[in-house]
């Protein structure tokens, strides 16, 4: 099923912001591909860019699958774990 990628990424950014140590740096919905940039607030090097496929799969810039749009909260939590961030 085709997903609204922009909506999925907006939801991902919202859930990422709920993690105390994460900072959403950029949400670019008009670029190709659309993406969300997130980093650990306490590190300049712990950062990641996340895209979403038309099927609703969140993927990091290095190809790691974080989860699906069916459970955005879990996908954002997986990114927080990868970036060594604590839950809010």
C-alpha positions as CSV (number, residue, x, y, z in Angstrom):
1,X,0.0,0.0,0.0
2,X,1.3,3.4,-0.9
3,X,1.8,5.7,2.1
4,X,1.9,9.5,2.4
5,X,5.7,9.8,2.9
6,X,5.5,13.4,4.1
7,X,2.9,12.5,6.7
8,X,4.9,9.5,7.8
9,X,8.1,11.6,8.2
10,X,6.2,14.3,10.1
11,X,5.0,11.6,12.5
12,X,8.5,10.2,12.8
13,X,9.9,13.7,13.7
14,X,7.2,14.1,16.3
15,X,8.0,10.8,18.0
16,X,11.8,11.5,17.8
17,X,11.3,14.8,19.6
18,X,9.8,12.9,22.5
19,X,13.2,11.4,23.3
20,X,15.1,13.6,25.8
21,X,18.5,13.4,24.1
22,X,17.3,13.7,20.5
23,X,17.1,16.9,18.5
24,X,15.4,17.0,15.1
25,X,17.7,19.2,13.0
26,X,15.8,19.2,9.7
27,X,12.6,18.0,8.2
28,X,12.8,18.3,4.4
29,X,9.6,17.1,2.9
30,X,10.0,18.7,-0.5
31,X,13.4,17.2,-1.3
32,X,13.8,13.9,-3.2
33,X,13.9,11.8,-1.2
34,X,12.2,13.5,1.7
35,X,14.0,13.1,5.0
36,X,14.3,13.9,8.7
37,X,17.7,14.6,10.2
38,X,18.1,13.8,13.9
39,X,21.0,14.0,16.2
40,X,21.9,13.3,19.8
41,X,21.8,16.7,21.5
42,X,25.1,16.0,23.3
43,X,27.2,14.9,20.3
44,X,28.0,16.4,17.0
45,X,28.8,13.0,15.5
46,X,25.8,10.9,16.6
47,X,23.4,11.9,13.9
48,X,21.3,10.2,11.3
49,X,19.2,11.0,8.3
50,X,15.9,9.0,8.0
51,X,13.8,8.5,4.8
52,X,10.6,6.7,4.3
53,X,9.7,4.4,1.4
54,X,6.3,4.5,-0.4
55,X,5.6,1.3,1.6
56,X,6.0,3.1,4.9
57,X,9.4,1.7,5.9
58,X,11.8,4.0,7.8
59,X,15.4,3.6,6.7
60,X,18.6,5.3,7.8
61,X,21.1,6.8,5.4
62,X,23.3,3.7,5.7
63,X,20.4,1.4,4.9
64,X,19.3,0.2,8.4
65,X,15.6,-0.5,8.6
66,X,14.2,1.2,11.7
67,X,10.6,0.0,11.4
68,X,7.4,0.8,9.7
69,X,4.7,3.5,9.6
70,X,2.4,1.0,11.4
71,X,4.5,1.7,14.6
72,X,6.2,5.0,14.2
73,X,6.9,5.2,17.9
74,X,8.9,2.0,17.9
75,X,10.9,3.2,14.8
76,X,11.8,6.4,16.5
77,X,12.7,4.5,19.7
78,X,15.0,2.3,17.6
79,X,16.8,5.4,16.2
80,X,17.1,6.8,19.8
81,X,18.8,3.5,20.8
82,X,21.1,3.7,17.9
83,X,22.0,7.3,18.7
84,X,22.5,6.4,22.4
85,X,19.6,8.6,23.5
86,X,17.5,8.1,26.6
87,X,13.7,8.0,26.6
88,X,11.9,11.1,27.8
